[in-house]
Amino acid sequence: MNAPSAPRGASPCVNICRMDPVSGWCEGCQRTLDEIAAWSLLDDDEREAVLRSLDGRRAALASAARHKV
């Protein structure tokens, strides 16, 4: 059985709040400071747009981390 999904528009915060100095994204949730600050003001469509961008950001951060080694 699959784990229940987060409610629509739920914050992707995972309580790992460190900003990557190169990308400007949070290392935990991959949002920008502006996206984090505005989250409670965004409508569902705006939140969904941010959420859709996160997988690509995670991949970019992982790729950058692999190249640092």
Legacy VTK file of the C-alpha trace (Angstrom):
# vtk DataFile Version 3.0
C-alpha trace
ASCII
DATASET POLYDATA
POINTS 69 float
0.000 0.000 0.000
1.349 3.465 -0.853
1.965 6.061 1.834
-0.705 8.773 1.899
0.221 11.764 -0.226
0.566 15.225 1.241
-2.548 17.384 1.083
-2.833 19.498 -2.051
-0.605 22.535 -1.680
1.039 21.259 1.509
4.448 22.714 2.233
7.342 20.573 1.011
9.395 21.592 4.062
11.315 18.679 5.619
12.902 20.708 8.446
16.375 20.733 6.885
16.693 24.478 6.492
20.050 25.336 4.939
20.398 27.485 1.858
22.745 26.284 -0.863
24.968 29.306 -1.576
25.380 28.471 -5.268
21.803 27.653 -6.296
19.987 29.752 -3.696
17.723 26.783 -2.944
17.020 25.280 0.454
18.940 22.001 0.781
15.898 20.379 2.410
12.963 21.421 0.234
14.727 23.034 -2.749
12.645 26.230 -2.587
14.078 29.738 -2.770
13.820 32.109 0.178
11.177 34.078 -1.743
9.135 30.905 -2.356
9.397 29.903 1.303
8.390 33.366 2.526
5.459 33.614 0.105
4.175 30.046 0.522
1.204 30.928 2.750
0.156 33.662 0.303
0.338 31.548 -2.872
-2.832 30.149 -4.409
-3.083 26.440 -5.263
-1.910 26.921 -8.861
1.160 28.886 -7.748
1.996 26.273 -5.109
1.629 23.490 -7.670
4.005 25.335 -10.021
6.631 25.518 -7.278
6.113 21.861 -6.365
6.520 20.792 -10.018
9.901 22.535 -10.161
11.335 20.737 -7.139
12.245 17.397 -8.751
14.426 19.179 -11.300
16.071 21.207 -8.580
16.756 18.071 -6.510
18.373 16.459 -9.522
20.491 19.559 -10.190
21.698 19.685 -6.568
22.499 15.968 -6.578
24.411 16.322 -9.829
26.379 19.285 -8.496
27.196 17.335 -5.316
28.509 14.386 -7.362
30.768 16.707 -9.346
32.286 18.239 -6.182
33.825 14.916 -5.167
LINES 1 70
69 0 1 2 3 4 5 6 7 8 9 10 11 12 13 14 15 16 17 18 19 20 21 22 23 24 25 26 27 28 29 30 31 32 33 34 35 36 37 38 39 40 41 42 43 44 45 46 47 48 49 50 51 52 53 54 55 56 57 58 59 60 61 62 63 64 65 66 67 68
